[in-house]
Every structure is written in structure tokens, then in C-alpha cells.
Amino acid sequence: MIKEIRIDTVDELMPLIADQEYRFDLDRNRSQYFYRGMPDASFKMVTSLRRNCKDLKKTLEPAILRNFAKYAVIEDPTVAQSVWRQMILGQHNGLPTRLLDWTHSALVALHFSTTEPNMENMEEHDSLVWRIDVTELHSLLPKSYRAVMERHKAEIFSVDMLEEAASSVQRYDEDMGDKSMVVIEPPSINSRIVNQYSFFSVIPSDMNDIESFLDENTSKTVKYVIDKSIRWRVRDMLDQLNISERIMYPGLEGLSRWIGRHYFVKRREENE
């Protein structure tokens, strides 16, 4: 079941930011939560492949990956080694894929929740942050996938581990149906993935409604709705904490985005 929590003040952000479960096996506070920030609370959780290819996603995905690998190999020879590497590299560079972005950092998710392509819209609608529990999700996996995790003494899949469990997309879809999904940690191919503390969920082709799956099969999923009246306040707080485009997108692109937003002039009334 999905629990919805509204956040109307900055003080109410603290449970989201500091939510770390104490683990007796480690004697440490270590969170198994992953977060996804979205700038509009009305947006549905959907993959870029689904948005791009609609009901033909299953038919067109092989052609998308095949053509990406054919041309991308000059930039990264490892892309030919695994279909999962193709997806990760493609997702990172704007290719429509079945992967859904997550971060292990609530602050990073808040950044994406309080950043708009058009900053004039910041006070026009609420935004949100999703939280999932990866341990809960992976408990739903088929036994063969859980066995791979146990052999590697891991709680998150790597590319090599997923390749070991399912060497093809077809095999993965057959194993998952619409009842489970793998969360994978991408290789640190650049500083952007590292700085965003990135992870991906691999959405099976038969899972057409991700939110319904989470609502029916999980008990720790939370949807934090950020009230539009505090989005600018949260945005300014994040900048003060050095959570900005300059960190999310290292290099001149991120620097330019950050400077542009830093000097953004909010809409003013005519009588001011």
C-alpha cells in the first residue's frame, strides 16, 4: 500500500531527510530506501520507453537497443558486452529505456522535485518525492534472483549479477511477469552517476502500471507531496546545502544551469 504524506512546511521535511533505520546486524543506521523526485505531483511514474513508444514499447525496444549499441560502441566498447550495459549507458544519455531513475539520497530527490524547465511554474503546482524500500522489493523476486544476491552477499544487483540471473531481456520479462522488479546499481561511468547517487529499477515489459504494483505489493512505499507554497523555500535551502545543478551535472552544462537559475527573476506584479 502506498502511504501519502503531505509536506507543507520546511520543518516537515526532516523525517524524509533523516529517515535511517537502525540495523542490529551492523550496529549502524543504514537506510534501504531509494528516492525519486518529480517536479509535478500529477506526473505518473512511467519509463521513458513507455512515454516514447506507447503500446509498441515491447516491439520497438530491441531495435532501439540494437541501433544504440551499433553506433555507441565507438564511444564505449563495453556497450557490446551486455544488454543491461546498453540500457544504462543509453538511459544516461537520453535513450528511451525501461529503466527508472532512483537515488539513495533524499536531498538529490528533493533537488529534482524543486527544479523546473520553466521556473515560472514553481508555484503553480505541488511536486513530489517517491520512496521505496529496496529490501522489500527484492523480497518479491524469484528464488533464482535471490540466490544470486545471496551468493554475492549483496543487497543490490550489479550489472554482472543481473547478467548472471538473466542474460537476455526476454528471460528477465518471463521471470518477472508483472510481480517483481530488480533494482540495479550502475557502474560509475562518470561523475554525474556518482554525484546523483544513482540507481535504476528495471521495469518488466508486462508491468504497465508501476504505481499499482507498488500499491498492491509493498507496505513501505511513501509518496511525499511537497506543497507548491514551499517549493521555492526548499529550493533555496538546497542551494545553501550545495545541492544544485553544479553538483548534479558536473561540467559546464551543470554550471550554466545553476548560474541561470541563481539569477532567475521571479514574476513580479505590475505595481511593484
Sine and cosine of phi, psi and omega as CSV:
sin_phi,cos_phi,sin_psi,cos_psi,sin_omega,cos_omega
0.00,0.00,0.70,-0.72,0.03,-1.00
-1.00,0.06,0.79,-0.61,0.07,-1.00
-0.99,-0.15,0.78,-0.63,0.01,-1.00
-0.97,-0.24,0.77,-0.64,0.02,-1.00
-0.82,-0.57,0.82,-0.57,0.05,-1.00
-1.00,0.00,0.66,-0.75,0.04,-1.00
-0.89,-0.46,0.93,-0.37,-0.07,-1.00
-0.95,-0.32,-0.20,0.98,0.03,-1.00
-0.69,-0.72,0.36,-0.93,0.01,-1.00
-0.90,0.44,-0.59,0.81,0.01,-1.00
-0.87,0.50,-0.50,0.86,-0.03,-1.00
-0.97,0.26,-0.10,0.99,0.07,-1.00
-0.97,0.25,-0.35,0.94,-0.17,-0.99
-0.86,0.52,-0.70,0.72,0.04,-1.00
-0.86,0.50,-0.56,0.83,0.04,-1.00
-0.93,0.38,-0.71,0.71,-0.08,-1.00
-0.95,0.31,-0.60,0.80,-0.14,-0.99
-0.97,-0.26,0.34,0.94,-0.09,-1.00
-0.99,0.17,1.00,-0.06,0.02,-1.00
-0.78,-0.63,0.84,-0.55,-0.02,-1.00
-0.99,0.15,0.68,-0.74,0.06,-1.00
-0.97,0.23,0.76,-0.65,-0.01,-1.00
-0.93,-0.36,0.90,-0.44,-0.03,-1.00
-0.91,0.42,-0.53,0.85,-0.04,-1.00
-0.93,0.37,-0.40,0.92,-0.02,-1.00
-0.94,-0.35,-0.26,0.96,-0.14,-0.99
0.82,0.57,0.63,0.77,0.01,-1.00
-0.64,-0.77,0.33,-0.95,0.14,-0.99
-1.00,-0.06,0.96,-0.29,-0.05,-1.00
-0.75,-0.66,0.86,-0.51,-0.04,-1.00
-1.00,0.08,0.62,-0.78,0.14,-0.99
-0.96,-0.27,0.32,0.95,-0.04,-1.00
-1.00,-0.03,0.56,-0.83,0.12,-0.99
-0.81,-0.59,0.50,-0.87,-0.17,-0.98
-0.79,-0.62,0.47,-0.88,0.05,-1.00
-0.64,-0.77,0.90,-0.44,0.01,-1.00
-1.00,-0.06,0.69,-0.73,0.01,-1.00
-0.73,-0.68,0.71,-0.70,-0.15,-0.99
-0.96,0.26,-0.20,0.98,-0.01,-1.00
-0.70,-0.72,0.84,-0.55,-0.06,-1.00
-0.91,0.41,-0.25,0.97,0.02,-1.00
-1.00,0.07,-0.18,0.98,-0.01,-1.00
-0.93,0.36,0.65,-0.76,0.08,-1.00
-1.00,0.01,0.45,-0.89,0.06,-1.00
-0.98,0.18,0.96,-0.28,-0.08,-1.00
-0.55,-0.84,0.55,-0.83,-0.02,-1.00
-0.97,0.23,0.36,-0.93,0.05,-1.00
-0.91,0.41,-0.50,0.87,0.05,-1.00
-0.90,0.43,-0.68,0.74,0.01,-1.00
-0.92,0.40,-0.68,0.73,0.03,-1.00
-0.89,0.46,-0.62,0.78,-0.10,-1.00
-0.98,0.18,-0.67,0.74,-0.16,-0.99
-0.94,-0.33,-0.04,1.00,0.05,-1.00
0.81,0.59,-0.73,-0.68,-0.05,-1.00
-0.96,0.26,-0.11,0.99,0.02,-1.00
-1.00,-0.10,0.22,0.98,-0.09,-1.00
-0.85,0.53,-0.66,0.75,-0.04,-1.00
-0.93,0.37,-0.57,0.82,0.00,-1.00
-0.96,0.27,-0.64,0.77,-0.12,-0.99
-1.00,0.02,-0.33,0.94,-0.05,-1.00
-0.84,0.55,-0.72,0.69,0.00,-1.00
-0.85,0.53,-0.64,0.77,0.01,-1.00
-0.92,0.39,-0.62,0.78,0.02,-1.00
-0.88,0.47,-0.74,0.67,-0.02,-1.00
-0.93,0.36,-0.63,0.77,0.00,-1.00
-0.89,0.46,-0.71,0.70,-0.01,-1.00
-0.95,0.32,-0.58,0.82,0.06,-1.00
-0.89,0.45,-0.73,0.68,-0.01,-1.00
-0.89,0.45,-0.61,0.79,-0.04,-1.00
-0.88,0.48,-0.65,0.76,-0.06,-1.00
-0.99,-0.11,-0.40,0.92,-0.07,-1.00
-0.99,0.12,-0.25,0.97,-0.09,-1.00
-0.88,0.48,-0.44,0.90,0.02,-1.00
-0.93,0.36,-0.47,0.88,0.02,-1.00
-1.00,0.06,-0.60,0.80,-0.04,-1.00
-0.57,-0.82,0.99,-0.16,-0.03,-1.00
-0.86,0.52,-0.41,0.91,-0.03,-1.00
-0.94,0.34,-0.23,0.97,-0.05,-1.00
-0.89,0.45,-0.40,0.92,0.00,-1.00
-0.98,0.18,-0.19,0.98,-0.11,-0.99
-0.98,0.22,-0.46,0.89,-0.14,-0.99
-0.38,-0.92,0.63,-0.78,0.07,-1.00
-0.92,0.40,-0.47,0.88,0.02,-1.00
-0.95,0.32,-0.58,0.82,0.09,-1.00
-0.92,0.40,-0.60,0.80,0.05,-1.00
-0.88,0.48,-0.69,0.72,0.00,-1.00
-0.89,0.45,-0.71,0.70,-0.07,-1.00
-0.91,0.42,-0.74,0.67,0.02,-1.00
-0.90,0.43,-0.65,0.76,0.03,-1.00
-0.91,0.42,-0.72,0.70,0.03,-1.00
-0.85,0.53,-0.67,0.75,-0.02,-1.00
-0.90,0.44,-0.44,0.90,-0.06,-1.00
-0.93,-0.36,0.31,0.95,0.13,-0.99
1.00,-0.04,0.14,0.99,0.04,-1.00
-0.96,0.29,0.67,-0.75,0.10,-1.00
-0.91,0.41,0.86,-0.51,-0.01,-1.00
-0.68,-0.74,0.13,-0.99,0.04,-1.00
-1.00,0.10,0.01,1.00,-0.02,-1.00
-0.99,0.16,0.56,-0.83,0.07,-1.00
-0.87,-0.49,0.77,-0.63,-0.07,-1.00
-0.97,0.26,0.68,-0.74,0.14,-0.99
-0.67,-0.74,0.27,-0.96,0.09,-1.00
-0.70,-0.72,0.46,-0.89,0.06,-1.00
-1.00,0.08,-0.02,1.00,-0.05,-1.00
-0.93,-0.36,0.85,-0.52,0.07,-1.00
-0.90,0.43,-0.53,0.85,0.01,-1.00
-0.93,0.37,-0.63,0.78,0.06,-1.00
-0.90,0.44,-0.68,0.74,0.04,-1.00
-0.88,0.47,-0.64,0.77,0.04,-1.00
-0.90,0.43,-0.56,0.83,0.07,-1.00
-0.85,0.53,-0.77,0.64,-0.03,-1.00
-0.95,0.33,-0.39,0.92,0.06,-1.00
-0.97,0.24,-0.39,0.92,-0.07,-1.00
-0.88,-0.48,0.56,0.83,0.06,-1.00
-0.72,-0.69,0.79,-0.61,-0.04,-1.00
-0.87,-0.48,0.54,-0.84,0.17,-0.98
-0.85,0.53,-0.60,0.80,0.10,-0.99
-0.88,-0.47,0.96,-0.27,-0.10,-0.99
-0.92,0.39,-0.19,0.98,0.09,-1.00
-0.89,0.45,-0.35,0.94,-0.07,-1.00
-1.00,0.03,0.02,1.00,-0.10,-1.00
-0.85,0.53,-0.58,0.82,-0.04,-1.00
-0.98,-0.22,0.23,0.97,-0.04,-1.00
-1.00,-0.03,-0.40,0.92,-0.06,-1.00
-0.40,-0.91,0.36,-0.93,0.09,-1.00
-0.95,0.31,0.35,-0.94,0.13,-0.99
-0.85,-0.53,-0.03,-1.00,-0.05,-1.00
-0.48,-0.88,0.30,-0.95,0.14,-0.99
-0.75,-0.66,0.82,-0.57,0.10,-1.00
-1.00,-0.01,0.56,-0.83,0.12,-0.99
-0.77,-0.64,0.77,-0.64,0.10,-0.99
-0.84,-0.55,0.37,-0.93,0.06,-1.00
-0.95,-0.30,0.92,-0.40,-0.11,-0.99
-0.93,0.37,-0.53,0.85,0.04,-1.00
-0.90,0.44,-0.66,0.75,0.04,-1.00
-0.90,0.44,-0.69,0.72,0.01,-1.00
-0.89,0.45,-0.70,0.71,-0.06,-1.00
-0.96,0.29,-0.29,0.96,0.09,-1.00
-0.94,0.35,-0.29,0.96,0.00,-1.00
-1.00,0.04,-0.12,0.99,-0.08,-1.00
-0.94,0.35,0.42,-0.91,0.12,-0.99
-0.85,0.53,0.41,-0.91,-0.07,-1.00
-0.85,0.53,-0.61,0.79,-0.05,-1.00
-0.90,0.44,-0.56,0.83,0.02,-1.00
-0.96,0.27,-0.65,0.76,0.05,-1.00
-0.91,0.41,-0.52,0.86,0.04,-1.00
-0.92,0.40,-0.61,0.79,0.06,-1.00
-0.88,0.47,-0.69,0.73,0.03,-1.00
-0.89,0.46,-0.66,0.75,-0.01,-1.00
-0.91,0.41,-0.65,0.76,0.02,-1.00
-0.89,0.46,-0.60,0.80,-0.04,-1.00
-1.00,-0.05,0.00,1.00,-0.03,-1.00
0.78,0.62,0.75,0.67,-0.08,-1.00
-0.82,-0.57,0.38,-0.92,0.06,-1.00
-0.93,-0.36,-0.23,0.97,0.03,-1.00
-0.80,-0.61,0.60,-0.80,0.03,-1.00
-0.98,0.21,0.63,-0.78,0.24,-0.97
-0.99,-0.13,0.12,-0.99,0.05,-1.00
-0.86,0.50,-0.71,0.71,-0.03,-1.00
-0.90,0.43,-0.60,0.80,0.03,-1.00
-0.92,0.40,-0.66,0.75,0.03,-1.00
-0.92,0.38,-0.59,0.81,0.07,-1.00
-0.89,0.46,-0.60,0.80,0.04,-1.00
-0.92,0.40,-0.61,0.79,-0.03,-1.00
-0.98,0.17,-0.60,0.80,-0.04,-1.00
-0.52,-0.86,0.96,-0.27,-0.06,-1.00
-0.98,0.19,-0.13,0.99,0.00,-1.00
-0.64,-0.77,0.38,-0.92,0.05,-1.00
-0.90,0.43,-0.62,0.78,0.00,-1.00
-0.88,0.48,-0.68,0.73,0.02,-1.00
-0.90,0.43,-0.67,0.74,0.01,-1.00
-0.87,0.49,-0.72,0.69,-0.02,-1.00
-0.90,0.44,-0.62,0.79,0.03,-1.00
-0.90,0.43,-0.64,0.77,-0.03,-1.00
-0.94,0.33,-0.63,0.78,-0.12,-0.99
-1.00,0.10,-0.62,0.78,-0.15,-0.99
0.86,0.51,-0.80,-0.60,0.12,-0.99
-0.82,-0.57,0.46,0.89,-0.14,-0.99
-0.94,-0.33,-0.18,0.98,-0.04,-1.00
-0.29,-0.96,0.19,-0.98,0.02,-1.00
-0.44,-0.90,0.45,-0.89,0.04,-1.00
-0.99,-0.10,0.63,-0.77,0.19,-0.98
-0.97,-0.26,0.79,-0.61,-0.13,-0.99
-0.85,-0.53,0.62,-0.79,0.11,-0.99
-1.00,-0.08,0.86,-0.51,-0.04,-1.00
-0.96,0.27,0.44,-0.90,0.13,-0.99
-0.91,0.42,0.48,-0.88,-0.05,-1.00
-0.98,0.18,0.96,0.29,-0.07,-1.00
-0.97,0.26,-0.32,0.95,0.12,-0.99
-0.33,-0.94,0.10,-1.00,-0.10,-1.00
-0.95,0.32,-0.37,0.93,0.03,-1.00
-0.90,0.44,-0.71,0.71,0.03,-1.00
-0.90,0.44,-0.65,0.76,0.01,-1.00
-0.91,0.42,-0.76,0.65,-0.08,-1.00
-0.91,0.40,-0.54,0.84,0.01,-1.00
-0.99,0.11,-0.06,1.00,-0.01,-1.00
0.79,0.61,0.80,0.60,-0.24,-0.97
-0.99,0.15,0.59,-0.80,0.18,-0.98
-0.63,-0.78,0.30,-0.95,0.02,-1.00
-0.74,-0.68,0.61,-0.79,0.24,-0.97
-0.99,-0.14,0.68,-0.73,-0.04,-1.00
-0.99,-0.13,0.97,-0.25,-0.14,-0.99
-0.99,0.11,0.85,-0.52,0.04,-1.00
-0.90,0.44,0.49,-0.87,-0.07,-1.00
-0.91,0.42,-0.43,0.90,0.00,-1.00
-1.00,0.09,-0.09,1.00,0.01,-1.00
-1.00,-0.02,1.00,-0.02,-0.08,-1.00
-1.00,0.02,-0.27,0.96,0.02,-1.00
-0.74,-0.67,1.00,-0.07,-0.08,-1.00
-0.90,0.43,-0.64,0.76,-0.04,-1.00
-0.93,0.38,-0.60,0.80,0.06,-1.00
-0.91,0.42,-0.63,0.78,0.06,-1.00
-0.86,0.51,-0.72,0.69,-0.01,-1.00
-0.91,0.42,-0.63,0.78,-0.03,-1.00
-0.92,0.39,-0.60,0.80,-0.07,-1.00
-1.00,0.08,-0.40,0.92,-0.17,-0.98
-0.87,-0.50,-0.07,1.00,-0.02,-1.00
-0.79,-0.61,0.37,-0.93,0.03,-1.00
-0.86,-0.50,-0.15,0.99,-0.07,-1.00
-0.94,-0.35,0.10,1.00,0.03,-1.00
-0.97,0.26,0.73,-0.69,-0.02,-1.00
-0.78,-0.62,0.64,-0.77,0.08,-1.00
-0.91,-0.41,0.97,-0.26,0.03,-1.00
-1.00,0.01,0.87,-0.48,0.02,-1.00
-0.99,-0.17,0.87,-0.49,-0.03,-1.00
-1.00,-0.04,0.89,-0.45,-0.04,-1.00
-0.89,0.45,0.66,-0.75,-0.07,-1.00
-0.86,0.50,-0.41,0.91,-0.04,-1.00
-0.94,0.33,-0.31,0.95,-0.02,-1.00
-0.91,-0.41,0.07,1.00,-0.07,-1.00
-0.88,0.48,-0.67,0.74,0.03,-1.00
-0.91,0.41,-0.61,0.79,0.02,-1.00
-0.89,0.45,-0.69,0.73,0.03,-1.00
-0.92,0.40,-0.65,0.76,0.01,-1.00
-0.86,0.52,-0.72,0.70,0.00,-1.00
-0.91,0.40,-0.59,0.81,0.05,-1.00
-0.90,0.44,-0.68,0.73,0.00,-1.00
-0.89,0.45,-0.65,0.76,0.04,-1.00
-0.87,0.49,-0.64,0.77,0.03,-1.00
-0.90,0.44,-0.50,0.87,0.01,-1.00
-1.00,0.04,0.12,0.99,0.02,-1.00
0.92,0.39,0.52,0.85,0.11,-0.99
-0.96,-0.27,0.99,-0.10,-0.11,-0.99
-0.48,-0.88,0.02,-1.00,0.03,-1.00
-0.85,0.52,-0.49,0.87,-0.01,-1.00
-0.89,0.46,-0.51,0.86,0.04,-1.00
-1.00,-0.02,-0.66,0.75,-0.06,-1.00
-0.91,0.41,-0.58,0.81,-0.04,-1.00
-0.80,-0.60,0.98,0.21,-0.04,-1.00
-0.83,0.55,0.67,-0.74,-0.01,-1.00
0.90,-0.44,-0.13,-0.99,-0.11,-0.99
-0.93,0.36,-0.51,0.86,0.02,-1.00
-0.88,0.47,-0.78,0.63,0.01,-1.00
-0.90,0.43,-0.64,0.77,0.03,-1.00
-0.87,0.49,-0.69,0.72,-0.02,-1.00
-0.92,0.40,-0.66,0.75,0.04,-1.00
-0.88,0.48,-0.70,0.72,-0.04,-1.00
-0.90,0.43,-0.71,0.71,0.00,-1.00
-0.89,0.45,-0.69,0.72,0.01,-1.00
-0.86,0.51,-0.69,0.72,0.00,-1.00
-0.95,0.30,-0.57,0.82,0.01,-1.00
-0.86,0.51,-0.59,0.81,-0.03,-1.00
-0.98,-0.19,0.26,0.97,0.03,-1.00
-0.92,0.39,0.73,-0.68,0.02,-1.00
-0.99,-0.17,0.88,-0.48,0.01,-1.00
-0.93,0.37,0.49,-0.87,-0.02,-1.00
-0.86,0.51,0.71,-0.71,-0.03,-1.00
-0.89,-0.46,0.47,-0.88,0.07,-1.00
-0.95,0.31,0.45,-0.89,-0.07,-1.00
-0.90,0.44,-0.50,0.87,-0.06,-1.00
-1.00,0.07,0.03,1.00,0.02,-1.00
-0.98,0.19,0.00,0.00,0.00,0.00
